[in-house]
Amino acid sequence: MAIKVGITGPMGSIKTEALNKIMDMLQNEGKNIEGTLMSEKIEHGKIYSYFITDILTKKRVEFARHDLVSRVKIDKLGIDVKSLEELVIPSFEKALEESDIIVIDELGKIENASKNIKNEVEKVMKSDKEIVITLHKKSRNPVLQEFRGYESVRVFDITPINKNILPFKIIKVLNGEEESI
């Protein structure tokens, strides 16, 4: 059974830093990593917009903005569902076909934007691919709760204290070198 790893932690950049380090280490091992990464633009101390990037193609779209009028929202920002779907769905479809490991940064943010995205995320979660995701620690999101319930899931809490060692531990887990963590 494929190993699925979740990384939880506080708001801020340490989850992203750990994820980038894990991706670098996996690529150095020759693993093909595909999926999506999320980033934000902050202005005057507030989130102004969100971007999503396809890891393989490097295509990046701004899919949520504070001044975008939409019935679908994320953190009070309007979502451009069409542009989000146009990037996420092909990215996950391709990842399911050809990647060794699928990455989803910030699971819990995008899958409720549309039924099509939610279905694609569920396909990824139920696949036989190894997965590395970042997720909010205290989320009550049903997709996250379901993810935590899968048999082969290991969820790690990243902190400022363990942020440098945790990527190495996660690589060991992904490589089947189980150790007590």
Backbone hydrogen bonds, N-H to C=O, Kabsch-Sander energy under -0.5 kcal/mol:
donor,donor_aa,acceptor,acceptor_aa,energy
4,K,152,S,-2.1
5,V,131,I,-3.3
6,G,154,R,-2.7
7,I,133,I,-2.0
8,T,6,G,-0.5
8,T,156,F,-3.1
9,G,135,L,-0.6
17,E,13,S,-2.8
18,A,14,I,-2.2
19,L,15,K,-2.7
20,N,16,T,-2.8
21,K,17,E,-2.0
22,I,18,A,-2.7
23,M,19,L,-2.7
24,D,20,N,-2.3
25,M,21,K,-2.4
26,L,22,I,-2.6
27,Q,23,M,-2.6
28,N,24,D,-2.2
29,E,25,M,-1.0
30,G,27,Q,-1.6
31,K,26,L,-2.3
33,I,31,K,-0.7
34,E,101,I,-2.1
36,T,103,V,-2.3
37,L,53,T,-2.3
39,S,51,F,-2.2
41,K,49,S,-2.6
42,I,40,E,-0.5
43,E,46,K,-2.7
46,K,43,E,-2.0
48,Y,41,K,-3.5
49,S,41,K,-1.4
50,Y,64,A,-2.2
51,F,39,S,-2.9
52,I,61,V,-2.4
53,T,37,L,-2.8
54,D,59,K,-2.7
55,I,35,G,-2.4
55,I,53,T,-0.6
58,K,54,D,-2.2
61,V,52,I,-2.4
63,F,50,Y,-1.7
63,F,61,V,-0.7
64,A,50,Y,-1.4
65,R,78,G,-2.1
66,H,48,Y,-2.3
68,L,65,R,-1.2
69,V,67,D,-0.5
70,S,68,L,-0.6
73,K,71,R,-0.5
74,I,77,L,-2.2
77,L,74,I,-2.4
78,G,65,R,-1.9
79,I,72,V,-2.4
80,D,63,F,-3.4
81,V,79,I,-1.2
84,L,80,D,-1.9
85,E,81,V,-3.0
86,E,82,K,-2.4
87,L,83,S,-0.9
87,L,84,L,-0.6
88,V,84,L,-3.0
89,I,85,E,-1.7
91,S,87,L,-1.6
92,F,88,V,-2.7
93,E,89,I,-2.5
94,K,90,P,-2.5
95,A,91,S,-2.2
96,L,92,F,-2.5
97,E,93,E,-1.3
98,E,94,K,-2.6
99,S,95,A,-1.9
100,D,32,N,-2.9
101,I,32,N,-2.0
102,I,130,E,-2.6
103,V,34,E,-2.6
104,I,132,V,-1.9
105,D,36,T,-1.8
107,L,104,I,-0.6
107,L,134,T,-2.7
109,K,106,E,-1.7
110,I,106,E,-0.5
113,A,110,I,-2.2
118,K,114,S,-2.4
119,N,115,K,-2.7
120,E,116,N,-1.9
121,V,117,I,-2.8
122,E,118,K,-2.4
123,K,119,N,-2.0
124,V,120,E,-2.1
125,M,121,V,-2.7
126,K,122,E,-2.2
127,S,123,K,-0.6
127,S,124,V,-1.1
130,E,100,D,-1.0
131,I,3,I,-1.6
132,V,102,I,-2.5
133,I,5,V,-2.8
134,T,104,I,-1.8
135,L,7,I,-2.3
136,H,107,L,-0.7
137,K,9,G,-0.7
139,S,136,H,-0.9
145,Q,141,N,-2.4
146,E,142,P,-2.5
147,F,143,V,-2.4
148,R,144,L,-2.4
149,G,145,Q,-0.9
149,G,146,E,-0.7
150,Y,146,E,-0.6
150,Y,147,F,-1.4
153,V,150,Y,-1.2
154,R,4,K,-2.5
156,F,6,G,-3.1
156,F,154,R,-0.5
158,I,8,T,-3.4
158,I,156,F,-0.6
163,K,159,T,-1.2
166,L,162,N,-2.7
168,F,165,I,-0.7
169,K,165,I,-1.7
170,I,166,L,-2.6
171,I,167,P,-2.2
172,K,168,F,-1.9
173,V,169,K,-2.0
174,L,170,I,-2.8
175,N,171,I,-2.1
176,G,173,V,-1.7
177,E,172,K,-2.8
178,E,176,G,-1.4
181,I,179,E,-0.6
